[in-house]
Amino acid sequence: MSRYRTRSWRAFDPGAAAPVPVRPVAAACVRILGLDPGSRRTGFGLIESRPDGITVLSHGCLNVAAATPVTRLRLIFEGLERLMAEHSPVEVAIERVFVSRNPDSALKLGQARGAALCAIPGGIPVFEYAPRAVKLAVVGTGSAEKLQVAHMVRALLKLTERPGADAADALAVAVCHAHARGLALMAAAAERRTVRVIR
């Protein structure tokens, strides 16, 4: 008897399941909203990425822990909807769900993440980053602690005070995307130059 309950993984075709890549907006100055969704606290960080550096526009946390589980989702949705209307970000970066051993926690986190994504208006590109990728981009190691992330966010963005843990994580996601989009745009420009040379 096979040690696996199913053999469906053998028929998996990663090429067929690959999502269509979302291209960043080709602009020198872009307003990016970073999100760190949580069922009790959802961190947000709004930055402006320019060729000469990154400027922090706003950061904070939607603390909905006092509400009932169902009401929390509505408060996350409404809070981020107001934030989107007030600041009008061009791109949104969100942390990918980390699946822990506790399925109940993963389900609650997925619901909060869904409420956050629903608050983003159609047409605004959304980019997802794994927690390890965010830590690697900001701290230099994928196993960094939250305190290290907050410290590096403060140093990189030249903040006068260290932000709260949730806001720091959201700002880290935004910074990770700012770096990634810069590399993507540079690669696209190099590809266009190569095509012109070949022609």
C-alpha positions as CSV (number, residue, x, y, z in Angstrom):
1,M,0.0,0.0,0.0
2,S,1.3,3.5,-0.8
3,R,2.5,5.7,2.0
4,Y,0.4,8.5,0.5
5,R,-3.3,8.8,0.8
6,T,-3.6,10.0,-2.8
7,R,-1.5,10.1,-5.9
8,S,-3.0,13.3,-7.2
9,W,0.3,15.1,-6.5
10,R,2.0,13.0,-9.3
11,A,-0.4,14.5,-11.9
12,F,0.3,18.1,-10.7
13,D,1.5,20.4,-13.6
14,P,3.1,23.5,-12.1
15,G,3.1,25.2,-15.5
16,A,-0.7,24.9,-15.9
17,A,-1.3,26.2,-12.4
18,A,1.0,29.2,-12.6
19,P,-0.8,32.5,-12.1
20,V,-0.6,35.2,-14.6
21,P,2.1,37.6,-13.4
22,V,1.0,41.1,-12.4
23,R,3.2,43.8,-13.8
24,P,4.0,46.9,-11.6
25,V,2.9,50.3,-12.8
26,A,5.6,51.8,-15.0
27,A,6.0,55.1,-13.1
28,A,9.0,56.7,-11.3
29,C,6.9,57.9,-8.4
30,V,4.4,55.4,-7.0
31,R,2.3,55.3,-3.8
32,I,2.3,51.8,-2.3
33,L,0.1,50.4,0.5
34,G,1.6,47.6,2.5
35,L,-0.8,45.3,4.5
36,D,-0.2,42.8,7.3
37,P,-3.7,41.3,7.8
38,G,-4.7,39.8,11.1
39,S,-7.9,38.7,12.7
40,R,-7.4,41.0,15.7
41,R,-5.0,43.6,14.3
42,T,-4.3,44.6,10.7
43,G,-1.3,46.7,10.2
44,F,-0.9,49.1,7.3
45,G,1.9,51.2,5.9
46,L,1.7,53.7,3.1
47,I,4.9,54.8,1.4
48,E,5.8,56.7,-1.7
49,S,8.6,55.1,-3.8
50,R,10.7,57.6,-5.9
51,P,14.0,57.2,-7.7
52,D,15.7,59.2,-4.9
53,G,14.3,57.0,-2.1
54,I,11.2,56.1,0.0
55,T,9.0,58.4,2.0
56,V,6.6,57.2,4.7
57,L,3.1,58.8,4.3
58,S,1.2,57.0,7.0
59,H,1.3,53.9,9.1
60,G,-0.8,52.3,11.9
61,C,-2.9,49.5,12.9
62,L,-6.6,48.6,12.7
63,N,-7.3,47.1,16.2
64,V,-10.5,45.2,16.1
65,A,-9.8,42.8,18.9
66,A,-12.7,44.1,21.0
67,A,-15.4,43.3,18.5
68,T,-17.0,39.9,17.8
69,P,-15.4,37.7,15.1
70,V,-18.0,38.5,12.5
71,T,-17.9,42.3,13.2
72,R,-14.1,42.3,13.0
73,L,-14.2,41.4,9.3
74,R,-16.6,44.3,8.6
75,L,-14.4,46.7,10.6
76,I,-11.3,45.6,8.7
77,F,-13.1,46.1,5.4
78,E,-14.5,49.5,6.3
79,G,-11.3,50.7,7.8
80,L,-9.2,49.8,4.7
81,E,-11.9,51.1,2.4
82,R,-11.6,54.5,4.1
83,L,-7.8,54.3,4.0
84,M,-7.9,53.6,0.2
85,A,-10.3,56.5,-0.4
86,E,-8.2,58.9,1.6
87,H,-4.7,58.1,0.2
88,S,-5.4,56.5,-3.2
89,P,-2.5,54.1,-3.5
90,V,-1.5,52.9,-6.9
91,E,-0.3,49.5,-5.9
92,V,-1.0,47.2,-2.9
93,A,1.4,44.7,-1.4
94,I,0.1,42.1,1.1
95,E,1.8,39.4,3.2
96,R,1.0,35.9,2.0
97,V,-0.8,33.7,4.6
98,F,1.5,31.6,6.7
99,V,-0.2,28.3,7.3
100,S,0.5,27.1,10.9
101,R,-0.3,23.9,12.5
102,N,-3.5,25.3,14.0
103,P,-6.2,25.2,11.3
104,D,-8.5,27.4,13.2
105,S,-5.9,30.2,13.3
106,A,-5.2,29.8,9.6
107,L,-8.9,30.0,8.8
108,K,-9.4,33.2,10.8
109,L,-6.3,34.8,9.2
110,G,-7.6,33.8,5.8
111,Q,-10.9,35.5,6.5
112,A,-9.2,38.7,7.7
113,R,-7.1,38.7,4.6
114,G,-10.1,38.2,2.4
115,A,-11.9,41.2,4.1
116,A,-8.7,43.3,3.4
117,L,-8.5,42.2,-0.2
118,C,-12.2,43.0,-0.8
119,A,-11.6,46.6,0.3
120,I,-9.2,47.2,-2.5
121,P,-10.9,48.8,-5.5
122,G,-10.8,46.9,-8.9
123,G,-8.0,47.9,-11.2
124,I,-5.4,48.4,-8.5
125,P,-2.7,45.7,-8.8
126,V,-2.1,43.5,-5.7
127,F,1.2,41.8,-5.1
128,E,1.8,39.0,-2.5
129,Y,5.0,38.3,-0.7
130,A,5.9,35.4,1.6
131,P,6.9,36.4,5.2
132,R,10.4,35.1,4.7
133,A,10.8,37.1,1.5
134,V,9.8,40.3,3.3
135,K,12.3,39.6,6.1
136,L,15.0,38.8,3.7
137,A,14.4,42.1,1.8
138,V,14.4,44.3,4.9
139,V,16.7,42.6,7.4
140,G,18.8,40.3,5.2
141,T,17.7,37.0,6.7
142,G,14.4,35.2,6.3
143,S,14.4,34.1,9.9
144,A,14.5,37.6,11.5
145,E,12.4,38.3,14.6
146,K,9.7,41.0,14.7
147,L,11.9,43.3,16.8
148,Q,14.6,43.1,14.1
149,V,12.1,43.9,11.4
150,A,10.8,46.9,13.3
151,H,14.4,48.2,14.0
152,M,15.4,47.9,10.3
153,V,12.2,49.5,9.1
154,R,12.9,52.5,11.4
155,A,16.4,52.7,10.1
156,L,15.6,52.3,6.4
157,L,12.7,54.8,6.4
158,K,14.4,57.2,8.9
159,L,11.5,57.2,11.3
160,T,11.9,59.1,14.6
161,E,10.2,56.3,16.6
162,R,10.0,52.6,16.1
163,P,6.6,51.7,14.8
164,G,4.3,49.1,16.4
165,A,4.9,45.5,15.4
166,D,1.9,45.3,13.0
167,A,2.6,48.7,11.4
168,A,6.3,47.7,11.1
169,D,5.4,44.5,9.3
170,A,3.1,46.3,6.9
171,L,5.8,48.9,6.1
172,A,8.3,46.0,5.6
173,V,5.9,44.5,3.0
174,A,5.6,47.9,1.3
175,V,9.4,48.3,1.2
176,C,9.9,44.7,-0.1
177,H,7.5,45.5,-2.9
178,A,9.2,48.9,-3.7
179,H,12.5,47.0,-4.1
180,A,10.9,44.2,-6.1
181,R,9.1,46.6,-8.5
182,G,12.3,48.5,-9.0
183,L,14.1,45.4,-10.1
184,A,11.2,44.3,-12.3
185,L,11.1,47.7,-14.1
186,M,14.9,47.6,-14.6
187,A,14.6,44.0,-16.1
188,A,11.8,45.1,-18.4
189,A,13.8,48.1,-19.6
190,A,16.8,45.9,-20.2
191,E,14.6,43.5,-22.2
192,R,13.3,46.3,-24.3
193,R,16.8,47.5,-25.1
194,T,17.8,43.9,-26.0
195,V,14.9,43.6,-28.4
196,R,15.8,46.9,-30.1
197,V,19.4,45.8,-30.6
198,I,18.3,42.4,-32.1
199,R,16.0,44.2,-34.5
